[in-house]
Amino acid sequence: MDSNQELSLCNAIELGLNDIYTATPELTDGQCIIGLDNAIIAIKQKFGFARNETVLRRPTIDDIVAHVVGVGIDNIDKTADLTLKDYVAVINKIKRSVIRHSAFGPRAYYDFIKNYV
């Protein structure tokens, strides 16, 4: 996966996260992290993996899971040579950013991305 493709995927995911944060004022960075973790499980399950793992269902994270899985389905094996492994790496990159920014407050990641997307 090239850096332009990675940037495009990050942007697509973060645009949706921005919308979800805006529509859900009670959403915290901690819940976003849980949502991203569960999105990884859910996208793996869509491709036949992680069958023994459970995706949590919670109102505050369901939209995150649905959005991230949707972006993955739209792009994996359809965009250049994007693999499931590549896509999971992109989700983990975003998750690390959420973790890093959350040190500055419960919605600090949202405060960061809303200026860039």
N, CA, C and O of each residue as an XYZ file, in Angstrom:
468
protein
N       0.857     -1.171      0.000
C       0.000      0.000      0.000
C       0.901      1.231      0.000
O       1.843      1.324      0.787
N       0.602      2.166     -0.884
C       1.419      3.373     -0.925
C       0.874      4.428      0.041
O      -0.238      4.302      0.555
N       1.665      5.454      0.273
C       1.307      6.463      1.276
C       0.071      7.259      0.866
O      -0.687      7.690      1.735
N      -0.155      7.466     -0.432
C      -1.363      8.174     -0.867
C      -2.613      7.362     -0.561
O      -3.632      7.913     -0.146
N      -2.532      6.073     -0.765
C      -3.663      5.196     -0.463
C      -3.932      5.179      1.043
O      -5.083      5.236      1.476
N      -2.866      5.102      1.831
C      -3.018      5.117      3.281
C      -3.637      6.435      3.741
O      -4.533      6.437      4.585
N      -3.173      7.535      3.201
C      -3.708      8.847      3.557
C      -5.179      8.953      3.176
O      -5.983      9.500      3.931
N      -5.526      8.435      2.016
C      -6.914      8.459      1.565
C      -7.815      7.653      2.501
O      -8.919      8.089      2.829
N      -7.351      6.490      2.928
C      -8.132      5.672      3.863
C      -8.268      6.344      5.221
O      -9.350      6.360      5.808
N      -7.162      6.901      5.719
C      -7.221      7.616      7.005
C      -8.230      8.755      6.918
O      -9.025      8.958      7.836
N      -8.197      9.494      5.815
C      -9.110     10.603      5.634
C     -10.563     10.134      5.608
O     -11.431     10.747      6.230
N     -10.822      9.045      4.885
C     -12.190      8.513      4.806
C     -12.693      8.084      6.182
O     -13.835      8.362      6.548
N     -11.843      7.414      6.931
C     -12.243      6.974      8.277
C     -12.440      8.181      9.186
O     -13.431      8.260      9.911
N     -11.502      9.117      9.151
C     -11.577     10.269     10.053
C     -12.728     11.211      9.711
O     -13.283     11.844     10.608
N     -13.095     11.316      8.448
C     -14.279     12.114      8.110
C     -15.510     11.555      8.809
O     -16.309     12.303      9.373
N     -15.654     10.245      8.768
C     -16.778      9.615      9.447
C     -16.706      9.751     10.953
O     -17.717     10.003     11.609
N     -15.500      9.583     11.509
C     -15.351      9.751     12.962
C     -15.714     11.168     13.383
O     -16.349     11.367     14.419
N     -15.317     12.146     12.589
C     -15.660     13.529     12.886
C     -17.182     13.695     12.940
O     -17.708     14.316     13.863
N     -17.879     13.145     11.960
C     -19.347     13.227     11.935
C     -19.964     12.530     13.138
O     -20.929     13.023     13.722
N     -19.406     11.383     13.507
C     -19.933     10.625     14.647
C     -19.703     11.391     15.949
O     -20.604     11.476     16.784
N     -18.507     11.947     16.127
C     -18.238     12.760     17.315
C     -19.192     13.956     17.370
O     -19.706     14.287     18.439
N     -19.429     14.596     16.242
C     -20.312     15.762     16.194
C     -21.738     15.388     16.576
O     -22.402     16.121     17.309
N     -22.204     14.251     16.080
C     -23.582     13.826     16.341
C     -23.767     13.182     17.712
O     -24.897     13.025     18.175
N     -22.666     12.810     18.365
C     -22.738     12.089     19.635
C     -21.897     12.815     20.681
O     -20.744     12.447     20.905
N     -22.455     13.839     21.322
C     -21.669     14.637     22.265
C     -21.135     13.854     23.468
O     -20.180     14.285     24.113
N     -21.748     12.710     23.769
C     -21.273     11.915     24.908
C     -20.133     10.972     24.533
O     -19.556     10.326     25.409
N     -19.799     10.884     23.246
C     -18.717     10.012     22.795
C     -17.372     10.535     23.286
O     -17.038     11.704     23.092
N     -16.616      9.665     23.917
C     -15.281     10.026     24.395
C     -14.221      9.307     23.556
O     -14.521      8.371     22.814
N     -12.997      9.761     23.691
C     -11.898      9.103     22.991
C     -11.757      7.648     23.437
O     -11.444      6.779     22.624
N     -11.984      7.383     24.708
C     -11.916      6.009     25.211
C     -12.933      5.115     24.525
O     -12.628      3.974     24.181
N     -14.133      5.627     24.327
C     -15.155      4.856     23.626
C     -14.796      4.690     22.153
O     -15.082      3.652     21.557
N     -14.174      5.704     21.568
C     -13.731      5.614     20.182
C     -12.692      4.501     20.033
O     -12.726      3.740     19.066
N     -11.786      4.411     20.976
C     -10.774      3.348     20.955
C     -11.444      1.977     20.996
O     -11.074      1.075     20.246
N     -12.431      1.829     21.877
C     -13.177      0.571     21.960
C     -13.890      0.311     20.629
O     -13.917     -0.822     20.150
N     -14.457      1.342     20.044
C     -15.119      1.203     18.753
C     -14.168      0.749     17.662
O     -14.513     -0.115     16.857
N     -12.975      1.322     17.627
C     -11.983      0.940     16.628
C     -11.513     -0.492     16.835
O     -11.339     -1.237     15.870
N     -11.306     -0.883     18.100
C     -10.941     -2.280     18.392
C     -12.017     -3.243     17.886
O     -11.713     -4.283     17.304
N     -13.257     -2.883     18.116
C     -14.359     -3.735     17.683
C     -14.546     -3.700     16.173
O     -14.992     -4.682     15.580
N     -14.212     -2.584     15.552
C     -14.269     -2.503     14.090
C     -13.243     -3.445     13.461
O     -13.497     -4.031     12.409
N     -12.099     -3.586     14.098
C     -11.089     -4.521     13.602
C     -11.638     -5.946     13.624
O     -11.481     -6.692     12.657
N     -12.274     -6.313     14.713
C     -12.871     -7.647     14.804
C     -13.959     -7.808     13.738
O     -14.017     -8.823     13.045
N     -14.815     -6.795     13.619
C     -15.943     -6.883     12.686
C     -15.482     -6.980     11.234
O     -16.054     -7.752     10.464
N     -14.466     -6.217     10.841
C     -14.002     -6.284      9.448
C     -13.327     -7.628      9.189
O     -13.459     -8.188      8.100
N     -12.616     -8.140     10.168
C     -12.026     -9.475     10.003
C     -13.120    -10.517      9.815
O     -12.988    -11.418      8.986
N     -14.205    -10.397     10.585
C     -15.301    -11.347     10.461
C     -15.965    -11.273      9.090
O     -16.414    -12.293      8.566
N     -16.033    -10.088      8.506
C     -16.613     -9.932      7.167
C     -15.825    -10.713      6.127
O     -16.370    -11.109      5.096
N     -14.549    -10.934      6.396
C     -13.698    -11.655      5.460
C     -13.386    -13.075      5.934
O     -12.456    -13.715      5.441
N     -14.183    -13.562      6.906
C     -14.088    -14.955      7.318
C     -13.115    -15.263      8.437
O     -12.824    -16.431      8.692
N     -12.607    -14.248      9.109
C     -11.655    -14.452     10.198
C     -12.291    -14.017     11.521
O     -13.400    -13.482     11.538
N     -11.583    -14.248     12.622
C     -11.988    -13.793     13.964
C     -13.385    -14.287     14.353
O     -14.128    -13.583     15.036
N     -13.730    -15.478     13.923
C     -15.060    -16.024     14.204
C     -15.300    -16.280     15.692
O     -16.449    -16.277     16.133
N     -14.261    -16.497     16.458
C     -14.415    -16.766     17.880
C     -14.428    -15.500     18.731
O     -14.562    -15.575     19.953
N     -14.290    -14.349     18.099
C     -14.290    -13.082     18.829
C     -15.668    -12.443     18.737
O     -16.430    -12.700     17.805
N     -15.970    -11.606     19.722
C     -17.274    -10.972     19.796
C     -17.143     -9.467     19.578
O     -16.266     -8.816     20.146
N     -18.019     -8.937     18.758
C     -18.090     -7.492     18.551
C     -19.085     -6.939     19.558
O     -20.248     -7.342     19.585
N     -18.615     -6.009     20.387
C     -19.500     -5.385     21.374
C     -20.534     -4.523     20.675
O     -20.242     -3.865     19.677
N     -21.718     -4.534     21.200
C     -22.796     -3.682     20.692
C     -23.139     -2.671     21.773
O     -23.693     -3.020     22.815
N     -22.809     -1.437     21.516
C     -23.138     -0.340     22.431
C     -23.530      0.853     21.585
O     -22.905      1.113     20.557
N     -24.550      1.578     21.996
C     -25.003      2.713     21.188
C     -23.894      3.725     20.858
O     -23.882      4.307     19.774
N     -22.983      3.924     21.783
C     -21.944      4.937     21.541
C     -20.867      4.481     20.567
O     -20.134      5.316     20.035
N     -20.750      3.172     20.318
C     -19.693      2.709     19.401
C     -20.225      2.031     18.143
O     -19.455      1.779     17.216
N     -21.513      1.731     18.089
C     -22.067      1.026     16.929
C     -21.823      1.784     15.627
O     -21.501      1.171     14.609
N     -21.970      3.092     15.644
C     -21.759      3.880     14.428
C     -20.299      3.843     13.981
O     -20.013      3.831     12.783
N     -19.381      3.825     14.941
C     -17.955      3.743     14.603
C     -17.667      2.424     13.906
O     -17.018      2.390     12.860
N     -18.157      1.336     14.495
C     -17.939      0.012     13.912
C     -18.531     -0.033     12.503
O     -17.866     -0.477     11.567
N     -19.753      0.415     12.350
C     -20.419      0.363     11.040
C     -19.666      1.198     10.007
O     -19.492      0.766      8.867
N     -19.225      2.379     10.395
C     -18.514      3.260      9.460
C     -17.186      2.650      9.019
O     -16.895      2.586      7.824
N     -16.389      2.207      9.975
C     -15.064      1.675      9.653
C     -15.186      0.396      8.821
O     -14.405      0.187      7.893
N     -16.145     -0.447      9.140
C     -16.373     -1.660      8.353
C     -16.824     -1.284      6.936
O     -16.385     -1.889      5.958
N     -17.688     -0.299      6.836
C     -18.162      0.142      5.519
C     -17.033      0.644      4.631
O     -16.967      0.301      3.451
N     -16.148      1.453      5.197
C     -14.992      1.941      4.428
C     -14.128      0.767      3.991
O     -13.634      0.738      2.864
N     -13.947     -0.199      4.886
C     -13.150     -1.373      4.549
C     -13.763     -2.188      3.426
O     -13.068     -2.581      2.490
N     -15.043     -2.439      3.512
C     -15.726     -3.221      2.475
C     -15.642     -2.514      1.126
O     -15.492     -3.161      0.090
N     -15.739     -1.197      1.140
C     -15.667     -0.429     -0.104
C     -14.274     -0.444     -0.729
O     -14.135     -0.179     -1.923
N     -13.249     -0.748      0.054
C     -11.879     -0.602     -0.439
C     -11.034     -1.866     -0.492
O     -10.188     -1.991     -1.377
N     -11.231     -2.796      0.414
C     -10.384     -3.987      0.464
C     -10.604     -4.822     -0.793
O     -11.738     -5.102     -1.182
N      -9.510     -5.207     -1.409
C      -9.498     -6.008     -2.635
C     -10.108     -5.287     -3.835
O     -10.244     -5.888     -4.901
N     -10.473     -4.031     -3.690
C     -11.056     -3.275     -4.795
C     -10.183     -2.088     -5.171
O     -10.156     -1.675     -6.330
N      -9.475     -1.544     -4.203
C      -8.631     -0.387     -4.421
C      -7.188     -0.856     -4.529
O      -6.589     -1.284     -3.543
N      -6.641     -0.772     -5.725
C      -5.262     -1.208     -5.993
C      -5.051     -2.592     -5.386
O      -5.724     -3.550     -5.767
N      -4.134     -2.692     -4.458
C      -3.840     -3.992     -3.868
C      -4.049     -3.969     -2.360
O      -3.294     -4.596     -1.618
N      -5.068     -3.252     -1.905
C      -5.338     -3.147     -0.473
C      -5.814     -4.482      0.075
O      -6.789     -5.056     -0.410
N      -5.112     -4.966      1.093
C      -5.484     -6.219      1.743
C      -6.142     -5.923      3.088
O      -6.094     -4.799      3.588
N      -6.748     -6.944      3.652
C      -7.326     -6.830      4.989
C      -6.248     -6.438      5.988
O      -6.477     -5.594      6.854
N      -5.085     -7.041      5.872
C      -3.967     -6.735      6.780
C      -3.574     -5.262      6.679
O      -3.330     -4.617      7.699
N      -3.512     -4.727      5.467
C      -3.189     -3.309      5.273
C      -4.245     -2.423      5.932
O      -3.922     -1.437      6.595
N      -5.507     -2.790      5.738
C      -6.592     -1.980      6.285
C      -6.580     -1.987      7.810
O      -6.789     -0.950      8.439
N      -6.337     -3.137      8.396
C      -6.238     -3.220      9.860
C      -5.084     -2.349     10.357
O      -5.190     -1.726     11.413
N      -3.992     -2.300      9.611
C      -2.864     -1.437      9.989
C      -3.275      0.031      9.979
O      -2.834      0.799     10.835
N      -4.112      0.433      9.027
C      -4.603      1.814      8.978
C      -5.482      2.103     10.199
O      -5.351      3.157     10.821
N      -6.364      1.181     10.537
C      -7.218      1.365     11.723
C      -6.346      1.491     12.971
O      -6.592      2.353     13.814
N      -5.340      0.644     13.091
C      -4.446      0.722     14.254
C      -3.683      2.038     14.295
O      -3.420      2.563     15.377
N      -3.325      2.575     13.143
C      -2.649      3.875     13.101
C      -3.565      4.967     13.645
O      -3.129      5.822     14.417
N      -4.820      4.938     13.247
C      -5.790      5.914     13.754
C      -6.002      5.700     15.250
O      -6.085      6.665     16.010
N      -6.089      4.456     15.670
C      -6.270      4.160     17.096
C      -5.111      4.722     17.924
O      -5.329      5.281     18.999
N      -3.889      4.575     17.427
C      -2.728      5.141     18.147
C      -2.843      6.663     18.248
O      -2.464      7.250     19.261
N      -3.358      7.290     17.212
C      -3.555      8.741     17.243
C      -4.609      9.125     18.282
O      -4.439     10.103     19.010
N      -5.688      8.360     18.347
C      -6.727      8.623     19.357
C      -6.127      8.491     20.752
O      -6.364      9.335     21.615
N      -5.356      7.440     20.970
C      -4.727      7.213     22.281
C      -3.800      8.376     22.622
O      -3.833      8.899     23.736
N      -2.980      8.775     21.663
C      -2.029      9.868     21.891
C      -2.755     11.169     22.251
O      -2.366     11.853     23.198
N      -3.797     11.509     21.507
C      -4.512     12.759     21.757
C      -5.380     12.704     23.009
O      -5.624     13.735     23.635
N      -5.843     11.531     23.376
C      -6.724     11.416     24.546
C      -6.027     11.810     25.841
O      -6.694     12.062     26.845
N      -4.724     11.867     25.837
C      -3.986     12.315     27.021
C      -4.297     13.782     27.350
O      -4.022     14.248     28.457
N      -4.869     14.499     26.384
C      -5.139     15.925     26.576
C      -6.604     16.226     26.875
O      -7.005     17.389     26.916
N      -7.397     15.189     27.083
C      -8.798     15.381     27.439
C      -9.666     14.286     26.859
O      -9.237     13.550     25.970
N     -10.894     14.174     27.360
C     -11.760     13.065     26.965
C     -12.219     13.104     25.502
O     -12.641     12.079     24.967
N     -12.143     14.266     24.852
C     -12.523     14.387     23.440
C     -11.439     15.133     22.657
O     -11.733     15.829     21.685
N     -10.212     14.984     23.081
C      -9.105     15.722     22.459
C      -8.850     15.269     21.020
O      -8.442     16.073     20.182
N      -9.085     14.007     20.733
C      -8.903     13.542     19.359
C      -9.889     14.248     18.437
O      -9.521     14.668     17.340
N     -11.129     14.382     18.872
C     -12.133     15.103     18.083
C     -11.692     16.544     17.875
O     -11.799     17.073     16.768
N     -11.200     17.179     18.925
C     -10.717     18.554     18.793
C      -9.590     18.651     17.767
O      -9.453     19.660     17.074
N      -8.789     17.594     17.678
C      -7.688     17.555     16.719
C      -8.204     17.354     15.291
O      -7.850     18.124     14.398
N      -9.034     16.331     15.063
C      -9.414     16.007     13.680
C     -10.389     17.005     13.070
O     -10.402     17.182     11.852
N     -11.203     17.659     13.889
C     -12.183     18.563     13.293
C     -11.518     19.738     12.595
O     -12.150     20.410     11.780
N     -10.263     19.992     12.902
C      -9.527     21.069     12.223
C      -8.913     20.622     10.911
O      -8.457     21.457     10.130
N      -8.890     19.315     10.651
C      -8.194     18.794      9.477
C      -9.076     18.090      8.465
O      -8.654     17.879      7.328
N     -10.283     17.721      8.845
C     -11.146     17.003      7.898
C     -12.307     17.862      7.465
O     -13.137     17.422      6.670
